[in-house]
């Protein structure tokens, strides 16, 4: 089963290029033209990951990311910004709004594919490790360590695992 991605971009030709790039890697791609339309798509079905532009009409990418992080249903969906602005302040605002990666346009397809695959692989490894720990009969003494996770991601994984075992 291919992993479902949501691509949010207001420029039709770029939206199509991103979708074709990701479909070529075997992903199932759903698209939206702005943040409001993305929320409708998310209500219909949850993707494994969202790739979003920042500057869009009706609802920008920052607002979309904040809404995703604020909802229990979508809080853990990884978000990648693919944005025209490469200024440090835009990147910082992106990370503060909850994005997992920030790439700039024009984008290198191989870089986008590598970032998406890397994030999805990490999520899959984290889920597998949490499932293994929850299934462990010694849930009281669970330890968690994955060298590829940041300290913050590791703390979240431990908290989730402990919550699932109680």
Residue, then its C-alpha position, 0 to 999 in steps of 0.5 A: x500500500x502506498x503512503x498518501x501525501x497531501x500537497x498544498x500549492x496555489x500555483x497550478x503548474x507547480x502543484x502538478x510538478x510536485x504531484x508528478x514527482x512524488x507519484x513517480x516515487x509510488x506515493x498516492x498524492x492528494x492536492x489542495x490549492x490553499x490552506x482552507x482546501x487542505x483542511x477539507x482534504x484532511x477532514x476526508x482522509x488523513x495523509x502520512x505527510x503534508x507538503x505545503x507552500x507558505x504564501x497562498x490565498x485564503x489561508x497561508x502555510x503558517x496558519x495551516x501548520x498551526x491548525x494541524x499542530x493544534x488538533x489532536x487528530x492531525x498534530x503528529x502529521x509531518x509537514x514539509x514547507x516548500x517555499x519561495x522565501x529562503x530568508x532565515x526569518x521565514x524558516x524560523x517562523x516555519x519551524x515555530x509553526x511546527x514544520x518538520x522540514x523547510x525546502x526552497x523553490x525552485x526545488x530539487x526533486x531528488x531533495x524533496x523525495x529524500x526529505x519525504x522518504x527520510x521523514x516517513x522512514x523515521x515515523x515508521x521506525x518510531x511507530x514500530x519501536x513504540x509498538x514493540x515497547x507497548x507489547x513488551x511485558x516489562x512496560x514499567x522499565x521501558x527504555x527508548x533510544x534511536x540515534x536518528x531522532x533529535x532529543x525533542x523527538x526522543x522525549x516525545x516518543x518516550x512520552x507517547x510510549x509511556x502513555x500507551x502502556x498505562 
